[in-house]
Amino acid sequence: MSRFSRSIAVRRVRADEWPAVRALRMESTSDPDATVAFLERPEEVAARPDEFWIERTRIAAASDSAATFVATLDDHWIGALTVIVRQEGSTDHLGRPVAERRADVVGVYVRRSARGRGAVDQLIATAARWVSAQGLASVTLDVHRDNGRARAAYRRVGFRPTGIVTTSAIGDEIGMELALTPPDSEPDDTSAAGMVPT
Ligand SMILES: CC(C)(COP(=O)(O)OP(=O)(O)OC[C@H]1O[C@@H](n2cnc3c(N)ncnc32)[C@H](O)[C@@H]1OP(=O)(O)O)[C@@H](O)C(=O)NCCC(=O)NCCS
């Protein structure tokens, strides 16, 4: 079977889907792999008020500063990720100063029952197209040194180590970057197009 299963669809989250965003975040931070994947703990997620999720999802659904994409299978959510456009002079999720406008992928999660089916490839491809449309030439992320599965998936879709390693609250995080082609030169297909390995 192709990695790019036709039955998996990826789309941007809608503002009214904040309860599902919260539920998936609760599930992902409770996952056995969460200790090498997410800075937030489930008890911190549970303590956030509804207003937090409403506002986060509103921005992720319609702004140019962040976008959450969800992967669905038969209309059920099977995974998600968020892209955040960092502005020069701001501080990122690992507390680092941002020297230059860039896009970071965070919160990547595929439900256990759906892993190994290409959802992460489709999520990254969709995120990459959105980042290209924001006028950026690459997208970056940080992945825990011991998260072998995520590292292998990112490498497969074209991410390469930047050489930057940052020690976060959960350990050493390896910086990875995916170079993008401009939107008007992308091939017209549903693969991980728009990505040029560095
Ligand atoms: C990371 C994640 C999104 C990847 O999605 P996925 O559907 O599991 O990924 P895939 O199965 O397509 O690819 C995983 C790759 O890792 C490999 N792999 C599996 N287990 C592995 C391990 N323990 N160590 C190293 N590689 C491993 C697989 O063989 C595959 O590589 P290949 O395509 O070269 O064969 C998903 O596993 C997940 O949600 N994990 C928990 C949360 C998480 O870690 N998020 C990332 C935070 S940076």
The ligand as a MOL file (V3000), in Angstrom:
LIG
                    3D

  0  0  0     0  0            999 V3000
M  V30 BEGIN CTAB
M  V30 COUNTS 48 50 0 0 0
M  V30 BEGIN ATOM
M  V30 1 C 6.3190 10.7730 15.4320 0
M  V30 2 C 5.0520 10.3120 14.7240 0
M  V30 3 C 4.2020 11.5250 14.3800 0
M  V30 4 C 5.4840 9.6220 13.4230 0
M  V30 5 O 4.3520 9.1500 12.7650 0
M  V30 6 P 4.3070 7.5880 12.3730 0
M  V30 7 O 3.0810 7.3630 11.6040 0
M  V30 8 O 4.5220 6.8010 13.6230 0
M  V30 9 O 5.6220 7.5250 11.4500 0
M  V30 10 P 5.9790 6.4070 10.4000 0
M  V30 11 O 5.5690 5.0680 10.9060 0
M  V30 12 O 5.4660 6.8420 9.0840 0
M  V30 13 O 7.5610 6.5090 10.3510 0
M  V30 14 C 8.3210 6.1490 11.4510 0
M  V30 15 C 9.6940 5.7320 11.0130 0
M  V30 16 O 10.4320 5.3980 12.1830 0
M  V30 17 C 10.8850 4.0610 12.0810 0
M  V30 18 N 10.8520 3.5710 13.4510 0
M  V30 19 C 9.8570 2.9970 14.1190 0
M  V30 20 N 10.2040 2.7840 15.3940 0
M  V30 21 C 11.4590 3.2580 15.5230 0
M  V30 22 C 12.3850 3.3330 16.5990 0
M  V30 23 N 12.0690 2.8880 17.8120 0
M  V30 24 N 13.5990 3.9080 16.3830 0
M  V30 25 C 13.9220 4.3720 15.1680 0
M  V30 26 N 13.0810 4.3460 14.1100 0
M  V30 27 C 11.8700 3.7870 14.2910 0
M  V30 28 C 9.9510 3.3970 11.1160 0
M  V30 29 O 10.5510 2.2790 10.5050 0
M  V30 30 C 9.7350 4.5380 10.1230 0
M  V30 31 O 10.8770 4.7280 9.3140 0
M  V30 32 P 10.9400 4.2290 7.7870 0
M  V30 33 O 9.8450 4.9090 7.0550 0
M  V30 34 O 12.2790 4.6840 7.3250 0
M  V30 35 O 10.7710 2.7430 7.8460 0
M  V30 36 C 4.2270 9.3390 15.6230 0
M  V30 37 O 4.9590 8.1540 15.8470 0
M  V30 38 C 3.8260 9.9550 16.9520 0
M  V30 39 O 2.8170 10.6330 17.0420 0
M  V30 40 N 4.6430 9.7080 18.0070 0
M  V30 41 C 4.3460 10.2090 19.3560 0
M  V30 42 C 4.4810 11.7420 19.4230 0
M  V30 43 C 5.7970 12.2180 18.8610 0
M  V30 44 O 6.8610 11.6490 19.0740 0
M  V30 45 N 5.7200 13.3830 18.1580 0
M  V30 46 C 6.8880 13.9960 17.5620 0
M  V30 47 C 7.4260 15.0470 18.4560 0
M  V30 48 S 8.8540 15.8640 17.7230 0
M  V30 END ATOM
M  V30 BEGIN BOND
M  V30 1 1 1 2
M  V30 2 1 2 3
M  V30 3 1 2 4
M  V30 4 1 2 36
M  V30 5 1 4 5
M  V30 6 1 5 6
M  V30 7 2 6 7
M  V30 8 1 6 8
M  V30 9 1 6 9
M  V30 10 1 9 10
M  V30 11 2 10 11
M  V30 12 1 10 12
M  V30 13 1 10 13
M  V30 14 1 13 14
M  V30 15 1 14 15
M  V30 16 1 15 16
M  V30 17 1 15 30
M  V30 18 1 16 17
M  V30 19 1 17 18
M  V30 20 1 17 28
M  V30 21 1 18 19
M  V30 22 1 18 27
M  V30 23 2 19 20
M  V30 24 1 20 21
M  V30 25 1 21 22
M  V30 26 2 21 27
M  V30 27 1 22 23
M  V30 28 2 22 24
M  V30 29 1 24 25
M  V30 30 2 25 26
M  V30 31 1 26 27
M  V30 32 1 28 29
M  V30 33 1 28 30
M  V30 34 1 30 31
M  V30 35 1 31 32
M  V30 36 2 32 33
M  V30 37 1 32 34
M  V30 38 1 32 35
M  V30 39 1 36 37
M  V30 40 1 36 38
M  V30 41 2 38 39
M  V30 42 1 38 40
M  V30 43 1 40 41
M  V30 44 1 41 42
M  V30 45 1 42 43
M  V30 46 2 43 44
M  V30 47 1 43 45
M  V30 48 1 45 46
M  V30 49 1 46 47
M  V30 50 1 47 48
M  V30 END BOND
M  V30 END CTAB
M  END
